[in-house]
Structure formats: structure tokens, C-alpha cells
Amino acid sequence: MHRDPSPADSCQTDSTAGACASVAPVADGSVGAKAHAPSPALIGAGRSVWLRANGRPGVVIACLAVAMGLALLLLARPWSRPVGVVTWLGGAGVLVAGAGGVLLTSRPRLVLEKERVRVHLAPGRIDPVPLEVVECFFLGSRLEPPSPGDDSTGGARVRTLVMRIAERAVDHAARPTLPLWGAWSEGSVTFDGRWCEPLSVDLVRRLNRDLATAKRAARARNEARGEAT
């Protein structure tokens, strides 16, 4: 896998302009500097959402589950005849599967919890990364392979968000992921823009600003604990 360049050398990945802390808006007009990036939502003591998931897949899964449940109900017609346990179990299974799919697709991609950045790039898997080894965030892109048999184009370019991890943190250089959601290799955690909240330069600036604020707060806490001992 091609390694994303270090932000210290350049904030460019492929042909898309990146954003480390304060970089001019990217040339791609699909994401402009006017996009509003709200502050992280608090979800508990010492926890805040840094990057939300794309909620649309969850809505699609919920609609499919409801449609399948209604189809099963119409086929079984429990109001006109007795139905077996298997039918009820099938209906319950559809509802549970739909609810599980909604929960999995709607969970935030990045959450700050105390001094850990929790990354969700695979179903049922949360990988914590020490705050101190997270260097910065920047925008990137990758080329999506064309559909089989499609010779008219070279594939679509997909916008991504990259979280850089310090080279010294070899234990956090790579993790298994769901390829649809992103990739994690060679110290670069890449989030596919189609499966998270809309990406923008403002969002990246906010992430870098919140990262710096969290690191300062962590250092202050550590110094206070050192003085207390």
C-alpha cells in the first residue's frame, strides 16, 4: 500500500490538497471552506465525538429491515391463521439484524476518551490509540477502481481523512479494518469519506485544533499529578 506522505514534508496526498492546521481550501469544489464543522458532541464524562459516521447507510438498513418484516407479516397473515414459532423467530431475527446494522453503521468513527483516541473502522472492533502519538489530521484522496467491464473512465476519486500516528508508535502502525470504511497501515489511519460525516477543510482544522487542546490538557494533568506526588 502506498504510504501517505508525512505532514511535516507535505500536506498533499495524490492530487488533492491536504490540511494540517491552517491550509488554504482545496481545489475540489465539492468540499468548500464554507462547510460548517461543529464542535465535538459530548457523549459522557471525558468523552467526545471527533468524527461521526455517515447516517445514511443506517437509514437504508432500517428501511430494508422494516420492509422485510412487513413482507414476512403479509406472507404469514397471523391475523387470519395461527403461525408457527419459526415464523415469529424469523420476524424477530429480521428486526434484530436491522437494529444491529443501524448501530454498527451509526457508531462514531473517532471518539476521544480521556487520553485515548478510539478508532472504529471495523464492525465490532474499537482500537484505542494513545493521544500522545497522534500527530495530526489532513485531507487526502484515493482512486476507486472502476466497475468490472467499465472502460469509459479510470475510476472515481474518493476523498479521505488521514490521521497520522508517530513512527515511534510501532504497536499502533497497522490494524485490520473493513475496507469499505477505511484502511490502517504504516502509521496512517485513513477514513473513507463516503462512510463518515462530510469532510471539509474546516473539519480538519477543527480536528487539529481539538487535538492540540486535548494534548495540552493531558500535559497539564500529568504535570499536576507529578507535583502532587
C-alpha positions as CSV (number, residue, x, y, z in Angstrom):
1,M,0.0,0.0,0.0
2,H,1.3,3.4,-0.8
3,R,2.2,5.4,2.3
4,D,0.6,8.8,2.7
5,P,3.3,11.5,3.0
6,S,4.2,12.9,6.3
7,P,2.5,16.2,7.1
8,A,5.9,17.5,8.1
9,D,7.1,17.1,4.5
10,S,3.9,17.9,2.6
11,C,0.2,18.2,3.1
12,Q,-0.6,16.7,-0.3
13,T,-1.9,13.2,-1.0
14,D,-2.3,12.1,-4.6
15,S,-3.7,15.2,-6.3
16,T,-5.8,16.5,-3.5
17,A,-4.6,19.3,-1.2
18,G,-4.4,18.3,2.4
19,A,-5.0,20.4,5.5
20,C,-2.8,20.0,8.6
21,A,-3.7,23.0,10.7
22,S,-4.4,26.1,8.6
23,V,-4.2,25.4,4.9
24,A,-6.0,27.1,2.0
25,P,-9.2,25.5,0.8
26,V,-8.7,22.5,-1.5
27,A,-9.3,22.9,-5.2
28,D,-12.0,20.4,-5.3
29,G,-15.2,22.4,-5.3
30,S,-17.2,19.5,-3.7
31,V,-15.8,20.4,-0.3
32,G,-15.5,24.1,0.3
33,A,-14.2,26.2,3.1
34,K,-17.7,27.4,4.0
35,A,-18.7,24.0,5.2
36,H,-19.5,24.2,8.9
37,A,-17.7,21.8,11.3
38,P,-19.5,21.8,14.6
39,S,-17.7,21.3,17.9
40,P,-17.4,17.7,19.1
41,A,-20.5,16.4,20.8
42,L,-20.1,15.3,24.4
43,I,-21.2,11.8,25.0
44,G,-20.1,11.3,28.6
45,A,-17.6,12.3,31.2
46,G,-14.2,12.7,29.5
47,R,-15.6,11.5,26.1
48,S,-16.3,13.5,22.9
49,V,-17.1,12.6,19.3
50,W,-14.4,13.8,16.9
51,L,-15.7,12.2,13.7
52,R,-19.2,11.0,13.2
53,A,-20.4,8.2,10.9
54,N,-22.5,8.7,7.8
55,G,-26.0,8.1,9.0
56,R,-27.5,7.3,5.6
57,P,-26.5,3.6,5.4
58,G,-28.1,3.1,8.8
59,V,-31.4,4.6,7.4
60,V,-31.2,2.3,4.4
61,I,-30.6,-0.8,6.6
62,A,-33.5,0.2,8.9
63,C,-35.9,0.7,5.9
64,L,-34.8,-2.7,4.5
65,A,-35.5,-4.4,7.8
66,V,-38.9,-2.8,8.1
67,A,-39.7,-3.8,4.5
68,M,-38.6,-7.4,5.1
69,G,-40.6,-7.5,8.4
70,L,-43.8,-6.3,6.6
71,A,-43.3,-8.8,3.8
72,L,-43.0,-11.6,6.3
73,L,-46.0,-10.4,8.1
74,L,-48.1,-10.3,5.0
75,L,-47.0,-13.7,3.9
76,A,-47.7,-15.2,7.3
77,R,-51.0,-13.4,7.9
78,P,-51.1,-14.1,11.7
79,W,-54.5,-12.2,12.0
80,S,-56.3,-14.9,9.9
81,R,-54.5,-18.1,10.9
82,P,-52.1,-19.4,13.5
83,V,-48.4,-19.2,12.7
84,G,-45.6,-21.4,13.9
85,V,-42.7,-20.4,16.1
86,V,-40.3,-20.4,13.2
87,T,-42.2,-17.5,11.6
88,W,-42.1,-15.4,14.8
89,L,-38.4,-16.2,15.2
90,G,-37.8,-15.2,11.6
91,G,-39.5,-11.9,12.1
92,A,-37.6,-11.2,15.3
93,G,-34.4,-12.1,13.6
94,V,-35.0,-9.6,10.8
95,L,-35.7,-6.8,13.4
96,V,-32.6,-7.7,15.4
97,A,-30.4,-7.8,12.3
98,G,-31.8,-4.4,11.2
99,A,-31.2,-2.8,14.6
100,G,-27.7,-4.3,14.8
101,G,-26.9,-2.9,11.3
102,V,-28.1,0.5,12.3
103,L,-26.0,0.5,15.5
104,L,-22.8,-0.7,13.7
105,T,-23.1,1.9,10.8
106,S,-24.0,4.8,13.0
107,R,-21.3,4.5,15.7
108,P,-18.8,7.4,15.5
109,R,-15.6,6.8,13.7
110,L,-13.4,8.7,16.1
111,V,-14.0,9.3,19.8
112,L,-11.7,11.0,22.3
113,E,-11.9,9.2,25.7
114,K,-9.6,10.7,28.3
115,E,-6.1,10.3,26.8
116,R,-7.1,7.7,24.2
117,V,-8.4,8.2,20.6
118,R,-10.8,5.4,19.9
119,V,-11.0,4.4,16.2
120,H,-13.9,2.5,14.8
121,L,-13.0,1.1,11.4
122,A,-14.4,-2.4,11.6
123,P,-17.7,-3.8,12.8
124,G,-17.5,-4.9,16.5
125,R,-13.9,-3.5,16.8
126,I,-12.7,-0.4,18.6
127,D,-9.0,0.3,18.6
128,P,-7.6,2.8,21.2
129,V,-4.6,4.9,20.2
130,P,-2.7,7.0,22.9
131,L,-3.4,10.7,22.4
132,E,0.3,11.5,22.6
133,V,1.2,9.5,19.4
134,V,-1.4,11.1,17.2
135,E,0.4,13.7,15.2
136,C,-2.2,15.4,13.0
137,F,-5.1,15.1,10.6
138,F,-5.2,16.0,6.9
139,L,-7.3,15.5,3.8
140,G,-6.3,13.0,1.2
141,S,-7.8,11.0,-1.7
142,R,-7.6,7.7,-3.3
143,L,-8.6,6.3,-6.7
144,E,-11.6,3.9,-6.6
145,P,-11.1,1.1,-9.2
146,P,-13.8,1.2,-12.0
147,S,-16.6,-1.2,-12.0
148,P,-15.9,-4.5,-13.9
149,G,-16.4,-4.0,-17.6
150,D,-16.4,-0.2,-17.3
151,D,-13.7,1.0,-19.7
152,S,-15.0,4.6,-20.1
153,T,-13.3,6.0,-17.0
154,G,-10.3,5.3,-14.8
155,G,-12.4,5.2,-11.7
156,A,-13.7,7.8,-9.3
157,R,-11.6,9.7,-6.8
158,V,-12.7,9.3,-3.2
159,R,-12.0,11.9,-0.6
160,T,-10.4,10.6,2.6
161,L,-9.4,11.8,6.0
162,V,-5.9,10.7,7.3
163,M,-4.9,10.5,10.9
164,R,-1.1,10.3,11.2
165,I,0.5,8.2,14.0
166,A,4.0,8.9,15.2
167,E,6.6,6.5,13.7
168,R,7.8,5.5,17.2
169,A,4.4,4.0,18.0
170,V,5.1,0.8,16.1
171,D,2.5,-1.1,18.1
172,H,-0.2,1.2,16.5
173,A,1.2,1.3,12.9
174,A,-1.4,-1.1,11.5
175,R,-4.8,-2.7,12.3
176,P,-7.4,-4.8,10.4
177,T,-10.2,-2.7,9.1
178,L,-13.4,-3.0,6.9
179,P,-12.0,-1.8,3.6
180,L,-15.3,0.0,2.8
181,W,-14.8,2.2,5.9
182,G,-11.1,2.8,5.5
183,A,-7.6,1.5,6.0
184,W,-4.9,1.4,8.7
185,S,-1.3,0.8,7.5
186,E,2.2,2.2,8.0
187,G,1.0,4.7,10.7
188,S,-1.7,6.2,8.5
189,V,-5.3,5.7,9.6
190,T,-7.5,6.5,6.5
191,F,-11.2,7.2,6.8
192,D,-13.3,6.8,3.6
193,G,-15.3,10.0,3.1
194,R,-18.4,8.1,2.0
195,W,-18.8,6.3,5.3
196,C,-18.3,9.3,7.7
197,E,-19.6,12.8,8.1
198,P,-18.9,15.2,5.2
199,L,-15.2,16.1,5.0
200,S,-14.0,19.6,4.7
201,V,-11.0,21.8,5.4
202,D,-12.9,23.4,8.4
203,L,-13.5,19.9,9.8
204,V,-9.8,19.1,9.6
205,R,-8.8,22.4,11.2
206,R,-11.3,21.7,14.0
207,L,-9.8,18.2,14.5
208,N,-6.2,19.6,14.6
209,R,-7.3,22.3,17.0
210,D,-9.1,19.9,19.3
211,L,-6.1,17.5,19.1
212,A,-3.8,20.3,20.3
213,T,-6.2,21.3,23.0
214,A,-6.5,17.7,24.3
215,K,-2.7,17.3,24.3
216,R,-2.3,20.5,26.3
217,A,-4.9,19.4,28.8
218,A,-3.3,16.0,29.2
219,R,0.1,17.5,29.8
220,A,-1.4,19.8,32.4
221,R,-3.0,16.9,34.2
222,N,0.3,14.9,34.1
223,E,2.2,17.9,35.5
224,A,-0.3,18.4,38.2
225,R,-0.1,14.7,39.2
226,G,3.7,15.0,39.2
227,E,3.6,18.0,41.5
228,A,1.2,16.2,43.8
229,T,3.5,13.3,44.3
